[in-house]
Amino acid sequence: MRVYVTGNITVDETWEIDELPLKGSSIHGKKHSQDIGGKGANQAIILSRCGINTSLIAATGDDNDGRWIRDVIIQENLCLLPTSSLPVHTDTSIIFNIADGDNAIITTTEAADALDLATVAQALESAVPGDVLLQQGNFPLEKTRAIFQLARDKQMITVFNPSPVKSGFAQLWSLIDIAVLNQLEAQQLQPVLTRAASTLVITTGASGAWLYQQQQRHFVPATPTTAIDSTGAGDTFLAVMLASALRRNVNIDQLALTHAASAAAITVSRRGTLSAFPTHSELTVLLNRDQQAAN
């Protein structure tokens, strides 16, 4: 079984600011770090650190940032497709860490937009029934739909994290098996959630997360921690939740959400993106310990 994550990969620049600037104003800030990011890359890296066979289908540009990304990714147990860069600028995310621990993010999409459907289809050629296709909201509606349709044709399990939300995503629920949204995204898509995937997870930040499944719902509280930087917390949660269920060969369950909450607590207690994620060793201990405790 393999998870194919189709999305974006970026260079993340993290800046600390006191508050978001008003229109026309200038403010001072402090650059803290430069790291690999992008929701697709984040989720793929964490899945691979959980011991899941993972392929990331994401575009890098033929510039210094793209070469740097590939040098870093090769150190992860992760397959990056396509194997060559595209003639564009590598995508960049500027992350503003605000004094209250929250953040705001600006991301370019030139490289993600250049990843065409034929390239994605080629990367999925080796996929078999039962493999997983995980996608976020970085692509336009029609490309997002087409990729999910490719997965459906191959009888793959489809997972959707519709972030950032586009209004047209309401048309895609028939192609989705597992949907993961935060509170804001759930509010934006509220009219269609009654037609949602067979498994729906709604995260509520520092409170916890809800699991909706087979007309039942369960709440799993967040793991208490001191939040320093929330960047990547949602990606950590999703990836560890999915990995927990896949490792145990079960549907998403409360234990998977408990694993995810514990891992997300590690991420928010550190600064950065890739550098803040739990390590392979930390995730192995976390997944095994909590599973044994549940048994």
C-alpha positions in Angstrom: 0.0 0.0 0.0 1.3 3.4 -0.9 0.0 7.0 -0.3 0.3 9.4 -3.2 0.2 13.0 -2.0 -0.6 15.4 -4.9 -0.1 19.0 -4.0 2.5 21.7 -3.6 6.0 22.1 -2.2 7.4 25.5 -1.2 10.2 27.3 0.4 8.8 28.7 3.7 10.1 32.0 5.1 8.9 32.5 8.7 8.7 36.1 10.1 7.8 37.2 13.6 5.6 40.3 13.7 3.6 41.9 16.5 0.4 42.2 14.5 -0.8 42.1 10.9 -0.2 45.4 9.1 -3.1 47.7 8.1 -3.5 48.7 4.5 -0.8 51.1 3.5 1.2 50.7 6.7 4.8 49.5 7.2 5.9 47.4 10.1 9.1 45.8 11.4 9.6 42.1 11.6 12.2 39.5 12.3 13.0 36.6 9.9 13.3 33.4 12.0 13.9 30.7 9.5 13.8 29.3 6.0 12.4 25.8 5.6 10.6 23.4 3.3 6.8 23.7 3.4 3.6 23.5 1.3 0.7 21.5 2.5 1.4 18.6 0.1 5.0 18.4 1.1 4.2 18.7 4.8 1.7 15.9 4.8 3.9 13.6 2.6 7.0 14.1 4.8 5.1 13.3 8.0 3.4 10.2 6.4 6.8 8.9 5.4 8.2 9.6 8.9 5.3 7.4 10.2 6.6 4.5 8.2 4.1 4.8 5.3 5.3 4.3 1.8 4.7 7.7 0.3 5.1 9.5 -3.0 4.8 13.2 -3.3 3.6 14.5 -6.7 4.7 18.2 -6.6 6.5 20.6 -8.9 9.8 22.4 -8.1 11.2 25.2 -10.3 14.6 25.1 -12.1 16.1 27.7 -9.7 18.3 27.6 -6.6 15.2 27.1 -4.4 14.2 24.1 -6.4 17.6 22.6 -6.2 17.8 23.2 -2.5 14.3 21.5 -2.0 15.4 18.4 -3.8 18.6 18.2 -1.8 16.6 18.3 1.4 13.9 15.9 0.3 16.4 13.3 -0.7 17.2 13.0 3.0 13.6 11.9 3.7 12.3 8.4 3.0 10.1 9.9 0.3 9.7 9.6 -3.5 9.4 13.0 -5.2 7.7 13.1 -8.6 8.3 14.3 -11.2 12.0 13.5 -11.0 13.0 16.7 -12.8 12.3 20.4 -12.2 10.0 22.6 -14.3 11.0 25.8 -16.1 9.3 28.1 -13.5 10.0 29.8 -10.2 9.8 27.5 -7.2 6.7 28.4 -5.0 7.3 30.4 -1.8 5.3 30.8 1.3 5.8 33.9 3.6 4.6 33.0 7.1 3.9 35.7 9.6 3.9 34.5 13.2 1.9 36.9 15.2 2.5 37.6 18.9 -0.5 35.7 20.1 0.9 32.4 18.6 -1.4 32.4 15.5 -0.1 32.9 11.9 -1.0 34.3 8.5 0.5 32.9 5.2 1.0 34.2 1.7 1.8 31.5 -0.9 2.7 31.6 -4.6 1.4 28.9 -7.0 3.4 29.2 -10.2 5.0 25.8 -9.9 1.9 24.1 -8.6 -0.1 25.6 -11.5 2.6 24.2 -14.0 2.1 20.6 -12.8 -0.2 19.3 -15.5 -2.6 16.4 -15.4 -0.5 14.3 -17.8 2.4 14.5 -15.3 0.1 13.5 -12.4 -1.3 10.6 -14.4 2.2 9.3 -15.2 3.1 9.5 -11.5 0.0 7.4 -10.7 0.7 4.7 -13.3 2.0 2.3 -10.6 -0.9 2.9 -8.2 -3.1 -0.1 -7.5 -6.6 -0.6 -5.9 -6.4 0.2 -2.2 -3.6 2.8 -2.5 -4.5 6.3 -1.2 -4.7 9.6 -3.1 -4.4 12.6 -0.8 -5.0 16.1 -2.2 -5.4 19.6 -0.8 -7.0 22.7 -2.2 -3.9 24.1 -4.0 -5.1 23.3 -7.6 -8.0 24.8 -9.6 -11.3 23.0 -9.3 -11.2 21.2 -12.6 -7.6 19.9 -12.1 -8.6 18.8 -8.5 -11.6 17.0 -9.9 -9.7 15.3 -12.7 -7.0 14.0 -10.3 -9.7 12.6 -8.0 -11.3 11.0 -11.0 -8.0 9.4 -12.0 -7.8 7.9 -8.5 -11.4 6.7 -8.6 -10.7 5.0 -11.9 -7.9 3.1 -10.2 -10.1 2.2 -7.2 -7.9 4.2 -4.8 -9.0 5.6 -1.5 -9.5 9.3 -1.8 -8.7 11.8 0.9 -9.4 15.5 0.6 -8.1 18.4 2.7 -9.8 21.4 0.9 -7.4 24.1 2.0 -7.5 26.8 0.8 -11.3 26.4 0.1 -12.8 27.1 -3.3 -16.6 27.4 -3.6 -16.6 24.8 -6.4 -15.2 22.1 -4.0 -18.9 21.5 -3.1 -19.1 19.6 -6.4 -16.5 17.0 -5.4 -17.9 15.1 -2.5 -19.1 12.2 -4.5 -15.4 11.5 -5.4 -14.2 11.7 -1.7 -13.9 8.9 0.9 -12.3 10.9 3.7 -12.5 14.7 4.2 -10.5 16.7 6.7 -11.4 20.3 7.4 -10.8 22.9 10.0 -13.6 24.9 11.6 -13.4 27.8 9.2 -13.4 25.5 6.1 -16.4 23.6 7.6 -18.3 26.8 7.9 -17.5 27.8 4.3 -18.7 24.4 3.1 -21.5 23.9 5.6 -24.4 23.5 3.0 -22.8 20.5 1.5 -21.4 18.7 4.6 -24.6 16.6 4.8 -23.4 15.1 1.5 -19.9 14.7 2.8 -17.5 11.7 2.5 -18.1 8.6 4.5 -15.6 9.8 7.0 -15.5 13.5 8.0 -13.0 15.0 10.4 -13.4 18.6 11.6 -10.5 20.1 13.6 -11.2 22.8 16.1 -7.7 24.1 16.9 -6.7 24.0 20.5 -10.0 22.4 21.5 -9.7 19.1 19.6 -11.4 17.4 16.7 -14.7 15.8 15.7 -15.0 12.5 13.9 -18.2 12.0 11.9 -18.7 8.5 10.6 -21.7 6.2 9.9 -24.2 8.7 11.5 -22.1 8.8 14.7 -19.8 11.5 16.0 -16.9 11.4 18.5 -14.9 14.2 20.0 -11.2 13.9 20.8 -9.6 16.7 22.8 -6.4 18.3 21.9 -3.2 17.4 23.7 -2.3 20.2 26.2 0.8 22.1 25.2 2.3 25.6 25.1 1.8 26.8 21.5 4.8 28.8 20.0 4.0 28.4 16.2 0.9 26.8 14.7 2.4 26.5 11.2 2.0 22.9 9.9 -0.1 21.8 12.9 -3.1 20.9 10.7 -0.8 19.0 8.3 0.7 17.1 11.1 -2.7 16.2 12.5 -4.0 14.9 9.1 -0.9 12.9 8.2 -0.5 11.2 11.6 -4.3 10.4 11.8 -4.2 8.8 8.3 -0.9 7.0 9.1 -2.3 5.6 12.4 -5.3 4.1 10.7 -3.2 2.7 7.7 -0.6 1.1 10.1 -3.4 -0.7 11.9 -5.4 -1.5 8.8 -8.6 0.1 10.1 -10.9 3.0 9.3 -10.2 6.4 10.8 -11.1 6.0 14.5 -10.7 7.8 17.8 -7.3 6.3 18.4 -6.1 7.8 15.1 -7.3 11.2 16.2 -5.6 10.8 19.6 -2.3 9.9 17.8 -2.8 13.0 15.6 -3.5 15.3 18.5 -0.3 14.2 20.3 1.8 14.7 17.2 0.3 18.2 16.5 1.1 19.2 20.0 4.8 18.5 19.3 4.6 20.6 16.1 3.1 23.7 17.7 5.6 23.7 20.5 8.5 24.4 18.0 9.2 27.1 15.5 9.4 26.5 11.7 7.9 24.1 9.3 9.9 21.0 8.5 12.2 21.7 11.5 9.1 21.7 13.8 7.7 18.3 12.7 8.0 15.2 14.9 11.0 13.0 13.9 10.6 9.4 12.7 11.8 8.3 16.2 9.3 10.5 18.0 6.4 9.3 15.8 7.3 5.7 16.2 7.3 6.0 20.0 4.1 8.0 20.0 2.2 5.6 17.7 3.4 2.4 19.5 2.9 3.8 23.0 -0.6 5.1 22.5 -1.7 1.9 20.7 -0.4 -0.3 23.6 -2.2 1.9 26.1 -5.4 1.6 24.2 -5.1 -2.1 24.1 
